């Protein structure tokens, strides 16, 4: 298995600290609102990574935090707490807000077939662990107190900007444009480990600590939760690319200062989902949620297929036209699977080369587009239907598109059509689509009439043209 390591900006072979076992950490959601589909692209691709590793034969131990305290509207430790802001908006307590949106997040994940990590830990359940880690950093001389808060001292590091796409000139402040700097910091890049009551007096969640009544900074939670649940050596840390700086940079700084040795070897970052106006984000008021897609008639797994068609290291541009294309592709794919005969036994030897081709695609920096190509090529091959059905189920251990289940549902709703006839009908439908695109309405109507004469009923939907045979 080779992955692009954001730490080195190179594609590297994955060699875990413990042979055969992958320790994997995922930055979880800040649960103050519904996850938008841009957020979920990261979790979806991390899910594919975990399943691909298991397909490769690794044991995967995966942990994820839930940020229910301490994430501020600026990544520079300034501005309002996102949780507090959300609680005010919805007239709930912070913990009520967190519980509601945590459940909503995992409901969306279930719809997208995103596996829940083995260990999921809310930040509010680990306050003692955060205090212990901060105390150790103070004792080691990597932290200091100022203005009532505890800060990490980045000047103690020989290399703070550890990611290959960072430089001190561009990222020295580490804040969004227009955000005021914290005058308590010795260095611009220092970050808060623990806030006290000297700041954000209206903070709802506070705990006693050696430095006064307060609450943890955002960055400390991931280090503490990861080390506690996965040990001192982490193999893969996942997240969206916007977390690389400052969040992941700060995680590395405090974790390695605390442990005294290198912490995480591989960093897996998923690039943004964009629309016509740029990155889709909550801060822009994005309303593109899984529920909205469902309201518009889309199966959430169509969005999963849409994401799988692109590489995780490339920005993905979303439009409903693109989603329509994915919906049409999903329908055609499940129709092809539905046409496979159910009888017979799979030929395991004949299946092996296709499994190897699929596995090689995933091992090549998680190239899901190539993995889908392997699936399509396999379905077009001369393998027996039983072997094809076996491989569809095998590949779906990673793709998680519910292909066999969708095919069963389709067969229950429609009489089974021989594969050769189905291909002929699909070709005519595609020819009709091209005629309509060229505004050749007469040709398009003639094709519809030809299909109608053969008792083929067409239905234009957001998922593309659906059809069935009557009588």
TAURGI-V552635 format. One record per residue. PSI is psi as a letter, one per 20 degrees, with the letter a starting at -180 (* if undefined). Layout:
BEGIN
psi->[PSI	PSI]
END
This chain:
BEGIN
psi->[p	p	q	o	o	h	h	i	k	q	p	q	p	o	o	q	h	o	p	i	p	p	o	p	p	p	o	r	q	o	m	i	r	q	p	r	i	g	g	h	g	g	h	g	h	h	g	g	g	g	h	h	g	h	h	i	j	q	p	p	o	p	q	q	r	o	o	j	q	i	o	r	h	q	j	k	k	r	a	q	p	h	g	g	g	h	g	g	h	j	l	r	r	g	h	g	g	g	g	g	h	g	g	g	g	h	g	g	g	g	h	j	k	o	p	p	q	h	p	p	p	q	h	i	j	k	g	h	h	g	g	g	g	g	g	h	h	g	h	i	j	j	r	r	p	p	k	i	r	p	q	p	n	i	i	i	q	h	o	g	n	h	q	h	k	q	q	h	g	h	j	h	g	k	r	q	p	j	p	q	q	o	i	i	q	h	q	h	i	q	q	p	h	p	q	a	i	i	q	m	h	j	p	g	o	q	q	q	r	i	j	r	p	b	r	q	r	g	h	h	g	h	g	g	g	g	g	g	h	i	a	i	o	p	g	p	p	q	r	q	h	i	i	g	p	i	g	h	g	h	g	g	g	h	g	h	h	g	h	j	r	q	f	p	h	p	p	o	p	p	r	q	p	q	a	h	j	b	p	p	q	h	h	j	k	p	j	n	r	h	h	g	g	g	h	j	j	p	p	h	i	h	h	g	g	g	h	h	i	q	q	h	j	q	q	p	p	p	q	h	g	h	h	g	g	h	g	g	h	g	g	h	g	h	h	g	h	h	i	p	q	i	r	r	q	q	o	h	g	h	h	g	h	h	g	h	g	g	h	h	g	h	i	m	l	l	n	h	g	h	g	h	g	h	g	g	h	g	h	i	r	j	q	q	h	g	h	g	g	g	h	g	h	g	h	i	h	g	h	l	j	l	g	h	g	h	g	g	g	g	h	h	h	q	q	p	p	q	g	g	h	g	h	g	g	h	g	h	g	h	h	g	g	h	g	h	h	j	k	m	h	g	g	g	h	h	g	g	h	g	h	h	h	j	k	o	p	q	o	p	r	h	j	a	p	q	q	r	p	q	*]
END
